[in-house]
Amino acid sequence: MCGNQLKQAIREAGVCQWQVAERLGMSEFTFSRKLRHELAGEEREKVLAAIDQIVAEREKGGI
């Protein structure tokens, strides 16, 4: 999955890139640079999991 597809997934979830970066323990700038390229399987799965966690917390009222 390329960075553009991940950016689209982030937008569709209504999440901000900085939130995903924070969840992954990196700066927004570093995360943005990573999204310029295709991410390998494990890294991609971590991003998707972070998106899901943020959405789940928002639905519970945590964010």
One Martini backbone bead per residue (centre of mass of N, CA, C, O) as a GRO file, in nm:
protein
   63
    1MET     BB    1   0.095   0.038   0.025
    2CYS     BB    2   0.071   0.351  -0.035
    3GLY     BB    3   0.071   0.663   0.088
    4ASN     BB    4  -0.192   0.759  -0.050
    5GLN     BB    5  -0.370   0.537   0.071
    6LEU     BB    6  -0.320   0.612   0.365
    7LYS     BB    7  -0.423   0.900   0.348
    8GLN     BB    8  -0.708   0.817   0.269
    9ALA     BB    9  -0.769   0.652   0.525
   10ILE     BB   10  -0.736   0.888   0.718
   11ARG     BB   11  -0.956   1.070   0.599
   12GLU     BB   12  -1.197   0.865   0.615
   13ALA     BB   13  -1.163   0.848   0.940
   14GLY     BB   14  -1.108   1.144   1.060
   15VAL     BB   15  -0.798   1.175   1.077
   16CYS     BB   16  -0.490   1.282   1.181
   17GLN     BB   17  -0.161   1.261   1.121
   18TRP     BB   18  -0.063   1.344   1.407
   19GLN     BB   19  -0.213   1.115   1.555
   20VAL     BB   20  -0.066   0.881   1.427
   21ALA     BB   21   0.220   0.965   1.497
   22GLU     BB   22   0.181   0.968   1.802
   23ARG     BB   23   0.096   0.667   1.825
   24LEU     BB   24   0.389   0.580   1.691
   25GLY     BB   25   0.624   0.771   1.809
   26MET     BB   26   0.627   1.029   1.610
   27SER     BB   27   0.667   1.266   1.406
   28GLU     BB   28   0.498   1.430   1.170
   29PHE     BB   29   0.733   1.460   0.974
   30THR     BB   30   0.820   1.164   0.960
   31PHE     BB   31   0.549   1.052   0.868
   32SER     BB   32   0.525   1.215   0.608
   33ARG     BB   33   0.781   1.093   0.478
   34LYS     BB   34   0.685   0.796   0.477
   35LEU     BB   35   0.431   0.859   0.280
   36ARG     BB   36   0.609   0.884   0.009
   37HIS     BB   37   0.609   0.573   0.046
   38GLU     BB   38   0.618   0.251   0.055
   39LEU     BB   39   0.494   0.025   0.286
   40ALA     BB   40   0.548  -0.223   0.468
   41GLY     BB   41   0.362  -0.451   0.620
   42GLU     BB   42   0.410  -0.383   0.926
   43GLU     BB   43   0.394  -0.075   0.903
   44ARG     BB   44   0.114  -0.061   0.777
   45GLU     BB   45  -0.034  -0.207   1.011
   46LYS     BB   46   0.030   0.006   1.226
   47VAL     BB   47  -0.124   0.237   1.094
   48LEU     BB   48  -0.403   0.100   1.080
   49ALA     BB   49  -0.422   0.048   1.386
   50ALA     BB   50  -0.407   0.342   1.475
   51ILE     BB   51  -0.661   0.433   1.337
   52ASP     BB   52  -0.853   0.238   1.482
   53GLN     BB   53  -0.792   0.336   1.771
   54ILE     BB   54  -0.881   0.629   1.737
   55VAL     BB   55  -1.171   0.570   1.652
   56ALA     BB   56  -1.251   0.405   1.903
   57GLU     BB   57  -1.199   0.631   2.110
   58ARG     BB   58  -1.394   0.835   1.992
   59GLU     BB   59  -1.652   0.654   2.028
   60LYS     BB   60  -1.603   0.648   2.351
   61GLY     BB   61  -1.486   0.955   2.423
   62GLY     BB   62  -1.156   0.991   2.438
   63ILE     BB   63  -1.133   1.231   2.189
   0.00000   0.00000   0.00000
